[in-house]
Amino acid sequence: MIRFDQATVTYRGGVTALDHVDVEIPDGEFVVIVGLSGAGKSTLIRAVNGLVPLTSGTVNVGDRDVGQLTKRQLRALRADVGMIFQHFNLVDRTTVLNNVLMGRLNRVPSWRSMLGWWGGDEVELAMQSLEVVEIVDKAYIRAANLSGGQQQRVGIARALAQQPSVLLADEPVASLDPPTSHSVMRYLQKVNRELGITTLVNLHFLDLAREYADRIIGLRGGRVMFDGPGSAADEKVFEKIYGRSLTADDVLEAEASL
């Protein structure tokens, strides 16, 4: 379980990114977080693994209070929390397989990772992770030679190689076209449903959120404006979250038709 209790983040200059947020996410849930740029979506996700420390309040992952962890304990938490990024964050010059194996860095001694000395068990796990996202045939191709959608699938596989209990995806489809965006969302949904991994995804596109989310959390100005099932998030709900009427920029399929 992930639990935010009066979680507040105020950046230098006085900008409040999270404002006394109370949210509880049970094990195995697929949650999509929506809101305008600056609403606090990325801050919320990055507070889970301690990349953004809280100014006040608490965030707990299981029985761990993230703000009270030592450096060693924080590294252990991050090994249990996989992260998928908007811009993939792959090493272009090396192979897909090596990129996925980097998900094991927190699980093996540092001297082994520096030498690239991966055991058979690690390689097998990496290949299994690639199979989940159906890109195992690209294992020995350089990451630079993949399309954007393929690179994001490698990013998902790298996170899976960590054997995480929680998966965070920070705007994972922002740089992808509509068909590829749906493909990536389906793989994230597959990971959640078949492997039971608690999954939090930041999205801008409202139609994607409604289609794939078990639950939608809507943020505006760092505050929770909506928290409920995707099926209940109609246009009026989204207008409440966004504080304005919706535009074509808020909907993936509308952008695709332009």
C-alpha positions as CSV (number, residue, x, y, z in Angstrom):
1,M,0.0,0.0,0.0
2,I,1.1,3.6,-0.7
3,R,-0.2,6.2,1.7
4,F,0.1,10.0,1.5
5,D,-0.8,11.8,4.8
6,Q,-1.0,15.6,4.6
7,A,1.8,15.4,2.1
8,T,3.1,18.8,1.1
9,V,5.9,19.9,-1.2
10,T,7.0,23.5,-1.4
11,Y,9.9,24.3,-3.8
12,R,12.3,27.2,-3.5
13,G,10.6,30.4,-4.4
14,G,7.5,29.4,-2.5
15,V,5.8,27.3,-5.2
16,T,3.6,24.6,-3.6
17,A,3.5,21.5,-5.8
18,L,1.6,19.3,-3.3
19,D,-0.8,20.8,-0.8
20,H,-1.8,18.6,2.1
21,V,-2.5,15.5,0.0
22,D,-4.3,12.6,1.6
23,V,-4.3,9.5,-0.7
24,E,-4.2,5.8,-0.1
25,I,-3.5,3.3,-2.9
26,P,-4.0,-0.4,-2.2
27,D,-1.8,-3.1,-3.5
28,G,-2.3,-4.0,-7.2
29,E,-4.3,-0.9,-8.2
30,F,-3.8,0.8,-11.6
31,V,-4.0,4.6,-10.9
32,V,-3.7,7.4,-13.5
33,I,-3.0,10.9,-12.2
34,V,-4.2,13.7,-14.4
35,G,-3.9,17.5,-14.3
36,L,-2.4,20.5,-16.1
37,S,1.3,21.1,-16.2
38,G,2.4,22.3,-12.8
39,A,-0.5,20.6,-11.1
40,G,1.8,18.3,-9.0
41,K,1.6,15.1,-11.0
42,S,5.3,14.4,-11.3
43,T,5.9,15.6,-7.8
44,L,3.4,13.1,-6.4
45,I,4.9,10.2,-8.3
46,R,8.5,11.2,-7.4
47,A,7.7,11.5,-3.8
48,V,6.9,7.8,-3.7
49,N,10.5,6.8,-4.3
50,G,12.1,9.8,-2.5
51,L,13.3,11.6,-5.6
52,V,11.3,14.6,-4.3
53,P,11.3,14.9,-0.5
54,L,8.3,16.2,1.3
55,T,8.3,19.5,3.0
56,S,5.8,18.2,5.6
57,G,3.5,15.3,6.0
58,T,4.4,11.7,5.2
59,V,4.4,9.2,2.4
60,N,4.6,5.5,3.2
61,V,5.3,2.6,0.9
62,G,4.2,-0.5,2.8
63,D,5.7,-0.1,6.2
64,R,8.4,2.3,5.1
65,D,8.1,6.0,5.9
66,V,10.0,7.4,2.9
67,G,11.1,10.6,4.6
68,Q,12.7,8.7,7.5
69,L,14.8,6.3,5.4
70,T,18.6,6.3,5.6
71,K,20.5,6.4,2.3
72,R,20.9,2.6,2.3
73,Q,17.2,2.1,3.0
74,L,16.3,4.6,0.3
75,R,18.4,2.6,-2.2
76,A,16.6,-0.5,-1.2
77,L,13.2,1.2,-1.6
78,R,14.2,2.4,-5.1
79,A,15.1,-1.2,-6.0
80,D,11.5,-2.1,-5.2
81,V,10.0,0.8,-7.1
82,G,10.4,0.7,-10.9
83,M,10.5,4.0,-12.8
84,I,9.5,4.7,-16.4
85,F,10.4,8.0,-17.9
86,Q,8.9,10.2,-20.6
87,H,12.2,10.3,-22.6
88,F,13.0,6.6,-22.1
89,N,16.5,7.2,-20.5
90,L,18.2,4.4,-22.4
91,V,21.9,4.1,-23.3
92,D,21.7,4.4,-27.0
93,R,25.1,2.9,-27.8
94,T,24.5,-0.4,-26.1
95,T,22.1,-3.3,-26.7
96,V,18.5,-3.6,-25.6
97,L,19.5,-6.5,-23.4
98,N,22.2,-4.5,-21.6
99,N,19.7,-1.7,-21.1
100,V,17.3,-4.0,-19.4
101,L,20.0,-5.5,-17.3
102,M,20.6,-2.1,-15.9
103,G,17.4,-2.6,-14.0
104,R,19.4,-5.1,-11.9
105,L,22.0,-2.5,-10.7
106,N,20.5,-2.2,-7.3
107,R,20.3,-6.0,-6.9
108,V,23.9,-7.0,-7.6
109,P,27.3,-6.0,-6.2
110,S,28.6,-2.8,-7.8
111,W,31.8,-4.5,-9.0
112,R,29.8,-6.9,-11.0
113,S,27.7,-4.2,-12.7
114,M,30.9,-2.1,-13.4
115,L,32.4,-5.1,-15.2
116,G,29.2,-6.1,-16.9
117,W,29.5,-9.5,-15.3
118,W,25.9,-10.6,-15.4
119,G,24.9,-14.1,-14.3
120,G,22.7,-16.5,-16.2
121,D,19.8,-15.8,-13.8
122,E,20.0,-12.1,-14.5
123,V,20.1,-12.6,-18.3
124,E,17.1,-14.9,-18.1
125,L,15.2,-12.4,-16.0
126,A,16.0,-9.7,-18.5
127,M,14.8,-11.8,-21.4
128,Q,11.6,-12.7,-19.6
129,S,11.0,-9.0,-19.0
130,L,11.4,-8.4,-22.7
131,E,8.9,-11.1,-23.5
132,V,6.3,-9.4,-21.3
133,V,6.4,-6.4,-23.7
134,E,6.9,-8.6,-26.8
135,I,10.2,-7.2,-27.9
136,V,12.6,-10.1,-27.1
137,D,13.5,-10.3,-30.8
138,K,15.3,-6.9,-30.4
139,A,17.5,-8.0,-27.5
140,Y,20.8,-7.7,-29.3
141,I,20.0,-4.6,-31.3
142,R,21.4,-1.2,-30.2
143,A,18.8,0.9,-28.5
144,A,19.5,3.8,-30.8
145,N,18.0,1.7,-33.7
146,L,14.6,1.4,-32.1
147,S,11.5,3.5,-32.6
148,G,10.2,5.6,-29.8
149,G,7.5,3.1,-28.9
150,Q,10.0,0.3,-28.9
151,Q,12.3,2.3,-26.7
152,Q,9.5,2.8,-24.2
153,R,8.8,-0.9,-24.1
154,V,12.4,-1.5,-23.3
155,G,12.0,1.1,-20.5
156,I,9.1,-1.0,-19.1
157,A,11.2,-4.2,-19.4
158,R,14.1,-2.5,-17.6
159,A,11.8,-1.6,-14.7
160,L,10.4,-5.1,-14.6
161,A,13.9,-6.5,-14.4
162,Q,14.1,-4.9,-10.9
163,Q,11.2,-7.2,-9.8
164,P,9.4,-4.2,-8.4
165,S,6.4,-4.1,-6.1
166,V,5.4,-0.7,-7.4
167,L,5.8,0.8,-10.9
168,L,5.8,4.5,-11.6
169,A,5.4,5.9,-15.1
170,D,6.0,9.7,-15.5
171,E,4.3,10.9,-18.7
172,P,5.2,7.7,-20.5
173,V,3.4,8.5,-23.8
174,A,4.0,12.3,-24.0
175,S,6.3,12.0,-27.0
176,L,4.5,9.1,-28.8
177,D,1.9,9.1,-31.5
178,P,-1.7,7.9,-30.7
179,P,-1.4,4.2,-31.8
180,T,1.9,3.8,-30.0
181,S,0.5,5.6,-26.9
182,H,-2.3,3.0,-26.7
183,S,0.2,0.2,-27.2
184,V,2.3,1.4,-24.3
185,M,-0.7,1.9,-22.1
186,R,-1.9,-1.7,-22.9
187,Y,1.5,-3.0,-21.8
188,L,1.4,-1.1,-18.6
189,Q,-2.1,-2.4,-18.0
190,K,-0.9,-6.0,-18.8
191,V,1.9,-5.6,-16.2
192,N,-0.5,-4.5,-13.6
193,R,-3.1,-7.2,-14.2
194,E,-1.0,-10.2,-15.0
195,L,1.9,-9.5,-12.5
196,G,-0.1,-7.7,-9.8
197,I,2.3,-4.7,-9.7
198,T,0.8,-1.5,-8.2
199,T,1.1,1.0,-11.0
200,L,0.9,4.8,-11.0
201,V,0.9,6.7,-14.3
202,N,0.9,10.4,-15.0
203,L,-1.0,11.4,-18.1
204,H,-2.2,14.5,-19.8
205,F,-4.6,13.0,-22.2
206,L,-8.0,12.5,-20.6
207,D,-9.4,9.8,-23.0
208,L,-6.4,7.6,-22.2
209,A,-6.9,8.1,-18.5
210,R,-10.5,7.2,-18.7
211,E,-9.9,4.1,-20.9
212,Y,-7.1,2.5,-18.9
213,A,-7.4,3.6,-15.3
214,D,-9.0,1.6,-12.5
215,R,-8.9,4.9,-10.6
216,I,-8.2,8.5,-11.5
217,I,-6.7,11.1,-9.2
218,G,-7.1,14.6,-10.5
219,L,-4.7,17.3,-9.2
220,R,-5.0,21.0,-9.5
221,G,-2.6,23.4,-7.8
222,G,-1.2,20.5,-5.8
223,R,-4.6,19.6,-4.4
224,V,-6.8,16.5,-5.1
225,M,-9.8,17.7,-7.0
226,F,-11.1,14.2,-7.9
227,D,-10.4,10.7,-6.7
228,G,-12.6,7.9,-8.1
229,P,-13.1,5.2,-10.8
230,G,-12.3,6.1,-14.4
231,S,-15.9,5.3,-15.3
232,A,-17.0,8.2,-13.1
233,A,-14.7,10.8,-14.7
234,D,-17.0,12.6,-17.2
235,E,-16.4,15.9,-18.9
236,K,-17.7,17.9,-15.9
237,V,-15.2,16.1,-13.6
238,F,-12.3,16.9,-15.9
239,E,-13.4,20.5,-16.1
240,K,-13.3,20.7,-12.3
241,I,-9.8,19.2,-12.4
242,Y,-8.5,21.5,-15.1
243,G,-10.4,24.6,-13.9
244,R,-11.5,25.4,-17.5
245,S,-13.3,24.0,-20.5
246,L,-11.6,21.1,-22.2
247,T,-9.7,21.6,-25.4
248,A,-8.5,19.4,-28.2
249,D,-5.0,19.4,-26.6
250,D,-6.5,17.5,-23.7
251,V,-7.6,14.5,-25.7
252,L,-5.3,12.2,-27.6
253,E,-7.8,11.2,-30.3
254,A,-8.7,14.8,-31.0
255,E,-5.0,15.7,-31.6
256,A,-4.8,12.7,-33.9
257,S,-7.6,14.0,-36.1
258,L,-6.1,17.4,-36.5
